[in-house]
C-alpha cells in the first residue's frame, strides 16, 4: 500500500494526540487504530502497524524522563521481565474476540481505573521508592505478565492497566508514567517482531504515525514532570471518562 500525502499528514496529526495521551494516561491507540482502518488497512495490519508509532513514542519519552531524573529504571526493568513473555504470547495467540465484546470489556476496565484514580487509596502512602516484600513482588510480577499478554495482543488501553497496578504500590503518577513507557517500549519489541515476521506491518504508515507519536510523547513527558501527580490524575480521569463513554455507547 502506497499512502498519499493526506494520509501521512492525518496519521502524523492523530499520532501526536495519541502520543500525548499515551504518556500521560493511555488510550491513544483507540484513536490511531480506527484511523489506520479508515485509511484502508485490515484490522490485523492496523494493529501491527500501530506498534511502530508506539515504539518511537516511548523512545522519545524515555529520553525526556531520564534527562529529568524521574526514571526508576530498576523497578521498570523488574516490571518488564514478565511482560516480555506475556507480550510474546499475546501477539502469537490466534484468539478470536468479538469487537463489541472487547470494547465493552475495555470500557469496564477503564471505569475501574477511573474509580481507583479518583479515590486514590494510596495517597497517604505515596513514595518515590516503594518497598516490596516477597509477596508484593510476586504479585507485581504476575500483574505484569498478564499486562504483557494484553499489550501484545491488542495494545490499546494497556496504560489503563499499568496505572492502577503501580498506584496500588504507592508510586506517584509521574514515576508510574516513566515506568510505563519503559515496560511498553520493551514488550513492544517482541510483539512487533511477531507482526514483522508475518508481514503485517505497513512501514510507510507506521513511520508517519511514529513522527506524531514521538513528538506528542516528548511534550507529554516534559509536562508530566512539570505539573506533577495531581495534574496527571486529572488528565487520567478526563481521558478515562471520554474513552469509556465512547466505548460503551458505540
N, C-alpha and C positions, 0 to 999 in steps of 0.2 A: 504494500500500500504506500503510495507516494502522497503525503499530505500537502495541501495548499497552504499559502501564507496565512489565510484567515484561521485555519485550524491550528496552526502553530501559535499564532498570536492569542487565540482563545485559550489554548491549553496553558500557555505561559501565565496568562492573567488568572485563570482559575487555580493554577498551581501555586501562585503567590498567596492567594487567600487560604488555600489548603495547607501550605507550609506554615503559615502564621498560626492557624488554628491547631494544627497537629502538635506544634511545640508547646503551646500554652495549655491545651486541653486535649483535643483529639477529634476524630470525626472528619478530618479533611478529605479522606478518601470517599466519603459519602457525596462529595462534590466532584471529585475527579473521575471516579468510575462512571457515573452517568454521562459525563462529558465525553469520555472515550467511547462509550457505547453509542452516544448520539452521533459522533463523527463517523461511526460505521464499523467499529471493532466488535467481534463476538465477545460475550461476557468473559470467556476464559482468557482471551488475549488482552482484554481491558484489565482484568485482574493481574495479569503478568506484567503488562507494560507499566502499570501504576507503580510497581516496585522500584522502577528506575528513578522516578521523582522522589520517592520516599528515601532512597539510598542517599542521593545528593543532598536532600534537605537536612538529613541528620548529620552528614559530614560537616556541613556549614555550621549547624547549631552546636555541635560538639566543640568545634574550634573556638566559637564565641564563649561558650560556658567555661571552657578550660582557661581561656585568657582572663576571664573574670574571677577565677579561683573558686568556683562553686560546683566543681565536678567531683563527687565522691567516687572515684574510679574503682576502688576495691569493691565497694558494695555493688556497683554497676556490673562488674565482671562476675561476681558471685551470682547475681540475678540472671546474667546472660547464659551461664553454663547450661542449666536445664532447659532454657528457652530454645537453644540451638537444636537440641534433639527434638523438642516439640515442634519447632518450625519445619524441620525436615519431614516429619510425619504428616503435619498439616498440609504441606504442599504436595505430597505424593499420594495421599489418600484420595481415592476416587469416590468421594461422598456426594450423593445427590441430595440436595435440600431445596425445598420449595422457596422461591424468592420471598413470597409474602410471609411465610413462617419465619424465615431468617430475619426479615425486617422487624417483625413484632418481637422476636426474641431479643434482638439488639436494643429495641426501644425499652423493654423492661429492664435490661442490664443498665441502660443509661439512666433510667429513673431511679434505680438502686444507687447508682453513683451520685445522682443529684441529692438524694436524702443524706447519704454519707457525707457529702461535701458541705451541705448546708449545716447539718448537725455538728460536724467536725468533732467527733468524740475524743480525739487525741489532742485537742488544742491546748490543754493544760500540761501536756507531756511532750510538747514539741521539742525536738532536738536535732542538732546537725549531725550527730554521730550516735544513732540508735544502738542499744545494747541487744545482742542476740544470744539467748540461751540456746542450747541444742535443740529444744523442741521448737522454738520460734524460727530457728534457722531451717529446720526440716520443713516447717510449714511454708516458709518463704520459697524454698526450692520447689516444692510441689506446686505452689501457686504459679510460679514462672514456667514450669513445664507445660501446664495447661494453657497459659497465656501464649506460649510459643506455638502450640498446636493451632490455636485460634488465629494467631497472627500469620502463620504460614499458610493457613487455608484461605483466609479472606482479607486480612489486614485491616479493613475498615472498622474503626471503633476500638482498636486494640488499646489505645491510650486510655480509654474509659475503664479498662480493666486494671491497668497498671497503677493508675492514680489511687484508687481505694486500697489496693494491695499494699502499697508503700505507706499511705497515710495511716493504716492500721498499726504500723510500727513506729509512728511518731515523727516521721520525716516531714519537713516542710515542703511546700509545693515548688519552690524554686529548685531545690535539690532533687525532688521527685522528677521534675521535668528533665533535669540533667541526666539522671539515671535512665529515665525512659528512652531518651534518644540513643544512648549507648546500646541498650538492650535491643531496640528496634533496628538500629543500624546493623548490628551483628547477626541477628536472626534473619534479617532480610537477605543476607548473603547466600545461605544455603537454599532459601526459598526461591530466590531469583535464579540460582544455578539450575534448579529443577526445571523452572519455566524456560530458561535458555536452552537446556538440553532437549526439551520438547518443542523448541522453535515457536514459542508463543509470544515472544517479545517483539513489538514493533519499535525499533530503536529510535527512529526519527521522532515519533510522538513521545517516546519516553524522555528523550533529551529536551524536548520542548517543555514538558512538564517539569523536568529537573531544573531548568533555568528559573522558573517561577517558584518552585518549592524551596530551592536553596535560598533565594532572596527573602522569601517570607519567613523561612526558618531562622535566618541570621537576625533579622529585625526583631522577631518574637523573642529570641533568646536574650537580646540586649534589654528589651522591655521587661522580661521576666525578672531579671536581676535588679533592675532599677526600681520596679514597682513593688516587688515582694509578694509574700504569701497571700495576704488578704485580697490584694487586687487580682491575683491569678484565680483565687477562689471564686470571685465574682464572674470572671471570664468563663471559667469552667461551668458554673451554674447556668449562665445565659446560653452557652453553647449547647449544653445538655438539654435544656428545655426546648430550644428550637429544633434540634435534630430529633428528639424523642417524639415531639408532636408531629413532625413531618412523617416519621416512620409509622406512627400509629394511625394517622388519618389517610395516609397513602398519597 
